[in-house]
Amino acid sequence: MTDELTKVCPKCGRELPLSEFNKDKSRKDGLNVYCKECRKIYYENNLSDLLKKQRKYHKCVTNPSCPRVGRLGAVFETFTCEICGKEFRQYKSAVDWFYELRGTLPKYCSKECQYEASRKTHKSKYAKEIERIKKEVG
């Protein structure tokens, strides 16, 4: 017999070596509760539901009026698109990383606005509205 340390998976009930469990720093023993095989089976069976939840969360937190912002510890920064004027939100960590890498902050809310900005003759709805307001003011 080997003196290898083991742990019991509560899902399958097998006693497995510690190498059969993924790391999890939030746990007291530093390992996930369930073995790798049980987690793999769970993700294979529930992939579509997990992706729906992830998309729903991402859609919500990128919307500035979402009430769930910050619940899970995510910190966001809000910006205004230079083309359409729409407010958009990005993770602070991503903004900081991109600023260190390129030295710029986000300017556009979507790929469409980014493409519109790259065109030389772009005239967006937002730009037309600014021109109308400038004419009215003076």
N, C-alpha and C positions, 0 to 999 in steps of 0.2 A: 504494500500500500504506500501511496505517496502522502506526504504531509501537506498537500496543496489545500489552501483554504477554500471553503465552499459556501454557497448561499442557496436558499430554497426560493424558487419562483412561486409566488402565490397563485398565479394563473394556471400553470401546468402541474404544479406540485412536485417538480423534479428538483433534486439537489444537484447543483451544477458548480463547476469551478468559477471563480470570480472573473475569469477572462470571458465568460459567456454573458456578462452584463455590461451594458454601456456605462460610461462615466456620467455622473450627475452631481455637480458640486453642491447643489442645494440639499442633498440628502446627507444624513449623519455619517454613513459609511462611504460616501463618495460614489455610490453606484446606483443605477436605476433600479426600481423595484422589480420590474419584469425582465425576463431574459431576452436576449436578442431575437430568438426565434419567435417568441410570443408577440413581441413588438412588431416584427416583420409581418406576421399574420394579421395583426390588428390593422396595420396601415394598408395592407393589400385589400382587406375587406371593407375598409371605411374611407378609401382614398377620395372618392367623389364628394362625400360629406365634408371631409376635412378641407378640401380645396374650396368648396362653397363658403365655408366659414371664414377661411383666410381671405377670399376675395371680398366678402361682405365687410370684414373688419377693415381691410385696406381701403375700400371705397369710402367707408365712413370716416376714417381718421384723416384722409387726404382732403375731405370736405371741411371748410372752415367752420361750418355751423354744427358739426357733429358733437353731441353731448358726451361721447365716450372718450374724448381726448384726455390723455394722461392717466387713465384708470390703471393701465398696466405698466406705468412708469415711463411711457414714451413721451419725449419732449419734442415739440414741433416749433417751427418758425413759419410765420405767415408772410407771403410776398404777394405783390400785384403784378399780373402779367403785363408786359410792355405793349403787347399787340391788342388784346381784347379787353383788358382792364379787370379781368376776373381775379378774385383772390384765390390763391392756392397755398397749400401747406406742404412742407417737406420735413422729414426727420432732421432734428438739429445735428445729430451725429453725421448724417450724410452731407449736410450743408457745410459743416466744419471740415470734413475730409475733402470735399470738392474745392473749398476755398484754399486749403493748404496745397492741393495739387495744382490748381489752375489760377488761383488768385481772383476768382470771380464768384458772384452770387447768382442764384437762379433768376432768370429773366422771363421765362415763358412757362405757361401752365401745361402745355401739351406739345406733342411733336408737330401738330398742324400749325400752331402759332410759331414754333421755331422755324418751320419751313417758310411760313409767310414772311418772317423777318429776313430770311435769307434772299428772298426775291427783291429785286431792285425797285420795283414799282408797286410795292404793297400798299394797299389802302384798306385797312380793316374798318369794321363798324366803329370801333373805339376811336380810331383816328378821325373819322368823319364827324363823330360827336364832339370831339375836342375842337375841330375847326369851326363847327356851328356855334359852340359856346364862345369861342374867341371873337367871332363876328358879332354876336349879340352884345358882348361886353364892351367891345369898342375897338 
